[in-house]
Amino acid sequence: MFRTNHRGRGFSTAVSGLLITLLACVTTLFAGSGASADTKDEKTLTIAVSQEVDSLSPFLAVRRITTAIGRLSYDFLTNYDPKTGKTIPALAESWSTSEDGLTWTYKIRDTKWTDGQPITAEDARWTFDTMMKDEAAATANGNFVENFETVSAPDPRTLVVKLKAPQATMLALDVPILPKHKWEKVTDFAKFNNDQEFPIVGSGPWIVSAYDVNNSITLTPNKDFWRGAPKFDKLVFRYIDDSDAQVEALKAGEVDFVSGLTPAQATALESADNITVNKAKGKRFQAITLNPGAKLQDGTAFGDGNKALQDPIVREALVRTIDREAIYKTAYGGFGEANGGYIPSRYADYHWQPEGDAVIGFDIAKANSLLDGAGYAKGSDGIRAKGALKLSFRFNVHGDNPQYIQAAEMMREWAKEAGIELKVEPVSEVGALLDAGTYDILTTGWSVNPDPDYILGINRCSGLPAKVGGPYLSDAYYCNPEYDKLYAAQLAELDPAKRAGIVKQMEEILYKDNVFVVWGYADQLEAFRSDTIGSMQPQPDPGGNYDSQDGYWSWWSATPAGEDSGAASGDDGGSNSGLLVGGGAVVLAALAAGLVLMRRRGGATADDRE
């Protein structure tokens, strides 16, 4: 599913995308380079987005758009170097850990909230403590604090976290730190969406100043941001849910940046005037989820998924009808990598892929043999069945993703050769189907970040909902106790090489279980107007992406075309790392001695996911 995340908890009811005709009516209001007369001197950077907001509350926000906005508007304890992805200081300017790894002490930077109030360690303590004690506050990022014993702030500049067991992600706590003086007034975190008072008080390089539901989100610079203020006067995320309409808006100068381009769009834009196309190695995987039987944490089944998919033989047979290489050659125009590994090859330390006899590859003859042996016989209609179990499956695909639709149609033809019927149905929103368990097969995709903990964590048994309609992280109602044990082991393992070995064991289990089936990793294709944007920082550098970064680097560092692209202020105030970012140049000093960890989640995500 276009991940996004399917759970828009309470902010606004999911609605269909704007009609192109409506977009034409509001073009002049939200144009990136065609500003109205009274704002003609403003330098506005306009980003086209197709995803709806779930919530502007960092406690609830899990979609890619809202976790990205969280990164722009709130500082985290640590950040990730735009060149290498390694941990660097942020709100915490330095840190130390006890010899047993159970006590972490962070020195909080002397800086201010955007309303002028000082940021203190008490703000961080309150944020983490609230997540530890309030179920709703833990909706988006509760997994980060599951292992916390206590959190304290002995003085305004010192935060102390005591753990129940060693935790390998203590320099990858992707949690926006919130202003206690504003948020402690909230009485119900499950219902508070942080959308009633603008500008929103934050601490990041950008301030959320206005939100027009399903139309635009407007941010203005935090002039006092400790790392330096952004160069543009305004940052606008403009909603256009049709990819072709986004491209036309880019060519017309109505928006300045688009992402998620199709290969055809990217190729066509390469010859367009004043437009630069960027091709980056994918940090997202594309996949399908096979319904293994939706269930609650206590084992109670719900939904109406086809019970045949609970049979491991059926799942393997279906996977053997998928030609991953053909999908990326045809549907993605060669802009991608066919691979069954859960973590993209971009992250070499944690990437695993099957080899030799372990490969569950494209083999329709093998699929037929498996189903014959399991007693699934072809009927007069060519569809296999065993008793009441008929191998006819609903295949719901995001209707706004042409690559998913084309791949699904290809899979439908291959599956037919094995006596499996896939009824491809493009839909505007797959989340409701997943919520209710009323699906058989869904397309999905997630952004993965340098530290794999979050993306691995969604597959735990605890990711299942406690009640129907309740919050959950699972993307496939997956639950495997062996996997859960390995998850706990990797989280507690502080030796990077040993931890990577455990992570790869987890990936192998996911691969063999054939519930969450990865096709591979599409290249990230994006484009921007070079007559609006003079330069900005990719991640990694060189060859990285601008959209969906592990940090705020692109939109923070972006310089207007024609202006000096000299380095922006990167003073870390005597922190563990010296970082200089500006226009595209990055100079990274060596991190101080000690445990150096990478990040846990971006925008699942962080995060973000499709």
N, C-alpha and C positions, 0 to 999 in steps of 0.2 A: 504494500500500500504506500501511497505516496506519503512518506513518513517525514515530514509533518509529524505529527503524532495524532492518532485517532481520537485522543481524549481532550476535548475542549471543555474543561470543567467549569461551568458556571459563568464564564465571561459574557458570552453571547451565543445564542442558538446558531448552529451551523446553517449557513444560507448558501444558495447557489451563487456562482460568480457573476459579476456585473456583465450585462450584455454589452457588446461592442458599441452599440448605438449610444448607450448611456455613457460609455467611456468617452465618446466623442464630445458629449455635452460638457464633461468636466475637464477636458484636456487643458484648457487655458488656466484652470485653477491650480493645477499641480504639475505644470510643465517644468522640466529641469533647467533648460536654457532659455525658454521663452517666458520669462517672468512678466507679471503684470506691471503696469506703469508705476505704481507706487512702491514697487520692490525691485525696480530695474537695476539698481546698483548692488543688490544682494547676489552673492555667489552661491547658488543652490546646486546640490548634488542629489539627483533623483534616481532611486533604485527601483526597478520594476520587480514586483513580487506577486506570486499567485496564491500564496497561502493565507488562510484566515487566522486571525489571532485567537488563541485559546484563552489566555489571561495575561494581563500585565503584572500580575503578582508573581514574583520569583518563587514563591512557595508552591504555586500551581502550574506555572508555565513549563511546558515540555516540548512544544513545537519548535521547529527550527527558527522560524521568524522571531518568536518571543524570547527564546534563549539567546539569540543573537542580540536582540535589543537589550536584554539583561546585561550582556557583556559590555555593551556600549555605554550603558547608563549607571552601572554599579561596578565598583572595583572588587576584585576577589583577593584573597590573601596572597596568592601567587599568580603569575601569568606564564606564558610560554613564548620563548624567543621566536620571533617571526621567521628567522632563518633556519633554525635547527629543531624547534619544538621543545627544547630543553627548558626546565623550570628556571624562571627568573623572579625576582621580587616584584611585588605589586603593593597592595595595602600593607602587607607584612614586608618590612624592609630588610629583615634578617630573621633567622630562626636557629634553634638548636634542639637537640634531642638527648634524652638520657641514654646511658649505656645499654639499658635493657630495651630501649625503643618504645617504652610505654608512656613517657612524658614528653610532650612537645611544647616548646616555648617560642612564641612569636613576638617580635618587637613591632608594634604597630606604628606606621608612618604618621608624622605630625602634619595632618592636612584637614580639610573641612568638607562638610556636606555642601551641596549647592545652595542651601538656604543660609549658609554662613556659620552654622553650628559646628563645633569641633567633632571630628571623628575620633572615637576612643576605643580601647579594647572592650569596653562594656557593650558597644554596638555589636561587635563580633560575638562576644559571649552570649548576648541576648538572642542573636540570630540562630546560633547553633543550639542553644538550650531550648528555644521554642520548637525547633525541629525535633529535638529529642523527646519533648513532652506532648506535643500537639499532633495528632494524626494527620489533620488537614495540612498543617505547615510542612509535613514531611512528604507530601504528595509527589513533588517533583524530584527532590534530592535527598530524601530520607536515608537512602542507602549510605550516604557519606558519613552519617553519624551513628549508625547502628552499633558500631564498636566503641563509641565514646563512653567512658565511665563518668567523667565530670568535665565541665568547662568552667574556668574561672578567669577573673580579671583583677589580679591583685593591685594593679595601679593602671592609670589611664593609657599607658603605652605597652602594657604586657598582657598577653593572652596565653593561658596555660590549658592545654588539653591533655587529660589523662585517659589512656586507653585500657580496654579490657585485655587486649592482646595486641602484639605488634601489627602495624598496618602500613602496607607498602605505598599507600596513596596519600600520605600526609602532606606532600608537596603538590598534590593534585586535587585539592578540595575545591571542586568547581561549584562553589556556592556564593551567590551574590550576597555581600554583607549589607544589611539593611539598617536604616537609621532608627534606633530604638525610640527616640523622642516622637517619631511619627507613627510607627507601627505598633507600639505598645497600647495604643488607643483602640486597636481593632478588637472587636468582640467575637468575630467568627471568621477564622481564616479560610474556611471552606467557601464562604460567600463573598469575601472581599477580593475584588479584582483590580484594585489600584487604579481605577479609571474615572474617579469622580473629581479629582483635584489636579489641575495642571498649572505650572509645570510640576512634574513629579520630582521630589527631592531624591537626589542620588549622589554619586561620587565619581562616576566615570567621565570619559572625555566628552560625552554627549548627554544632553538633558531632554527627556521626552516632554515636549511642550504642547502637543495637541494630538488627538486621535479622532478621526472621522471613520466610524465603523465601516469596514469593508470598502474603504476608499483610500485612506492614507494615514500614515503615522509621521508626524513631523518632530524632528529633533533639532535643537540649537546647541552651539558649543558651550562647554563648561570652560569659561575663560580662565578659571583658576585651577584647572586640572594640573596636578603636580608634574606630570610628564610633559606638559605643554598643550596648549589649546589647538583644536583642529583648525585647518586653514579655510574651510568652507564656512559660510554664514548659516547654512541650513542644510540638513540632511533629511530627505523625504523618501519614505518607502511608499510607493504608489501601487495600488492593487489593480492588476490586469491579469485575469485568470486564463487568458488565451495566449499561448506562446507566440502564435503568428502576430497577434495584436501587439505583443510586447516588442517584437522585432520591428514592426512598422513604426511604433512609437519611438524606438531607438533611432531609426533612419530619419524620422521627422524631427529629431531633436527634442522630443517631448519627455523622454527619459534619457538618462546618461549611462545606465548600466543594466544589462540583462544577463541572467545565468540560466543554466539548464537548457542550453541550445541543442537542437537536434543537429546531427552531422550536416544535413542539407542546409540548415539555417547558418551554421558556422561557415560552411564553404561559400555560401552566397555573400555573406557579410565581409569576407576577406577582400572583396573588390569594391566595397562601398566606401565612399568618401568620408574622411574624418572618423572612421571606426576602426578600432583595433580588436582583433580576436585573440583570446588567450585560451590555450589548450594545456590543461594540467592533468597530471596523473591522478586517477580517481581516489578519493578518500571515502567514497560511498560504495556499498555493495548493493547489487540488485538481486532479488530473491523472490521465492514464493513461500508461503506458509501452508502446510497441509493440516487440516483440522484433525488432531489426534483424539478428539473428544473433549469439548470445552467442559471445564469443571472448576469448582471452587477449591479453596485451600483444604477444606475438610473432605474433599473427594466427591462432593455432590455434583452430578452431571447436569448440564443444561444445554439449551440450544437444540438445533436439528441437523447437525452435521452428519454426513453419510458415514455410517459406522464401518464401512469397508476400509476407510482410511485409518482405522485403528489397527489394522492388520499390517505389520511391518513388511510383509512380502508385497502387498499391494503398493505400499509407499515406495519400496525399492524399484519395483517394476515401472512405476510411473516415472521415477527419476531417470531410469535407464532409457526413457523415450525422449529425453531432453538433450539436444545437441547444443551445448554451450558455445562452442566455436562458431557454429552457424548463426546463433543469435547475435553475437557481437560483430560478425562479418556483415550480416544483412540488416538487422534492426538498428545497429549502432554504427553502421558504415565503416567498421574497422577501428572506430575510436573507443577502444576499450580492451579489456583483458578477460578472457574466459577463464574462470577459476572457481573451484568449489570451496576454497578456504574462507572461513568466517571473517578473518581480519585481512584487509587488503595488503597486497605486496608492498605498497608504499611504506608500510611499517615493518621493515625487514626483521626486527628483533622478535616480533610476536607472530609473524605470518607463518601459517602452516598450510600445506596442501598435500593431498594424497598422492602416493606414488605406487607404481607397480600394480600388484594384485589388489591393493586397497582402493583403487580408483573405481567409483561407481559411475562408469562412463556411458556414453551413448551406445546402446546395443539393443536394438528392438528384438532381435532374435532371442537374446537373453531374457528380455522382459516377457516375451511370449512363453518361454520355457518355465520361468518362475510361476507365472499364472496358471499354466497347465498343471504344473506339479502341485499347486495349492488348491486345485479343484474349481477354478473359475473358468467355466466353459462359455464359448461364444454362442449367442443365440441367433435366431434368424435375422435379427437386425445388425449382427456383427458385434454387439456389445456383450462383454463377458458378465457372468453372474454366477453366484454360488448361493443357492437358496434365495433368500430375500435380499441378499447383498448384491446389488447391481453396480457395476463400475461406470456409473454415469454421474459426473461431478459438475457442480456449479463452479465456474471459474470467473470470479469477479476481479476486474482490472480497472485501474484508474483511467477514466475516460479522457483525462487531460494529459496523458503521457503516451505519445504516439509510439515510442519504442516499446513500452509495455504491451500495448495493444498488438503491435506487429509480432512481438515475441510470443504472445499468447496464441495468436492465430497459427504460428509455426508449430507450437507445442500441440495444438489441437490436431493438426494433421499427423504429426508423428505418433501421438497417443492412439489415434484411430487404428494405426497399423498393428497395435497390440491389443485391440479390442476394448480400449478405454475411451469413453466419450467425455470430452471436455466442452461444456456449454459456456463459451466465452461471452461474458456480459460486461461491457464497460459501464462503470458507475461513477457518479460524481463524488461519492464519499463512501469509503469502505469501513470507516471507523465504527459506524453504528452496527454493521454486520458482525464485526469482531466483538464489540461490546456484548451483543446478544448471543453470540455463538451460532449465528444463523448463516454459516458459510461452509464451503468445502475447501476451496483453494482461493487464496488471495495473493496478489502481487504486493511486494513490500520492498523497502530499502532503508538503510540507515547510514548516517555519517559516522565514521569511526575516527577516533582521535588517538594521539600518540600513546596515551595510557589506555589499555583495553578494559579496565575494571568495569566501567559503567555498561558497556555494550555486552559484556559477559554476564553482568548481574541481572539483566532483564530476563534471562532464561532460567532463573532459579525457581524452585517451587514456591517460594515466598512472593514471587511476582504474580501469582494467580490472585484473583479477587477473593476477598473474604465473603462477599455477597454479590448476587447478580446486580450489575449496575454500579458496583462499588469500584474504587480506584484500583488499578493494577498496572504492572509494568510488562507483563508477558505479551509477546507478539504472536504467540502460537499455542498458548495453553500448554507449554512444554514443562515437564517436571521429571527429573531424573536424579534420584538421591546420590548416585555416584558423581554426577556433575556438580551437585551442590557441595559435596565434600572437597572436591578439587577447587571449587571457587573459594572456599574458606582457606584452603591451603595456599593458594596464590596470593591472597590478600595479606596473609601473615608472613610471607616469604620476602625477606629484605635483600637477598642476594639476587641481582638482576638476572643472571643466567639461569639460576634454578627456578626463579619465578616464570621466566619465559618457557621453560620446559613444561611446567605445570599447565600454563595457558594453552600450549599446543596440544596437550592431552585433552583438554576441554573441547578444543576445536575438533579434534578427531571424533569425540563422542557425538557432538552435534552433527557432524558429517554423516556418521554411520546411522544415526537414528532417523534421518530423512523426514524430519518434521519442519525444520527451518532449512530450506534448500537454496543455497547461494548459486547464482549463475556466474557472477564475476563482478568486475569493477569498470564501469563506464568512465571514460575520460571526462573531466569537468570542462565543459565548453562554455565560455562566457565572452562577452564583448562589451566595450565601452566607447564612449565618444571621446576621441583624442582632442577635440576642440573645446571640451569642457574640463577633462581631467588631464593634467600635465604629467603626473606621476603618482604612484602609490605603491605600497609595500606588498609583495606577494608572500605567501607562506606555503611551503618552504621557499627559500631563495637560493639559487634560481629555479625557475620552472614551476613555481607553485600557483595556487589559486588565490583569488581575491575574495570571493564570496564564501561564507561559511568557514571562516578561519577559526583557529583556536586562539582567540583574542580579538582585539579591536583594531588591528594594525592597518588594514586597508583604508577604512573610512576615516580613521584618525590621522593617517599620514598623507592622505590625498591632497594634492596641491592643484589649484585651478590652472588651467592651461595658460601659458604665457607668463606665469609668475615664477620667481626664483624658487627652485626645488631644493634649496639648501636644507641641511639637517634640522629637524625639529628637536626641541629640547628633550634629552633623554636622561637627565640627571636622576640617578637612583638614590641620591642622598646618602652616599656611603654604604650602599647595600651590598649584598653578596655578589652582585653582578653589575658590571658597567655596560649599559646598552645605549647605543646611539642609532636612532632610526630617523630617516628622512628621505623623501623622494625615491627611495629604493636602495639606499646604502645602509648596511647594517654592520656595526662593529661590535662584536661580543667579546668581553673579557672573560677570562676563565672563572667558572663558578668556584666559590670558596670550598675548602675541603669539607667533606661530610657526605651524607647520603644525597645523591642527585637522582631525582625521580622525574618521570614524565607525567603528563596529565591524564586525568581520569575521564573527563567528559567534556564535550564541547557544547556544543549545541546541541544529543541527544540528544546536548546536547542537547547534550547535549546535547539535546540534545539534542538536539537536535535530531530527528530522523525524517525520512520522506513520508 
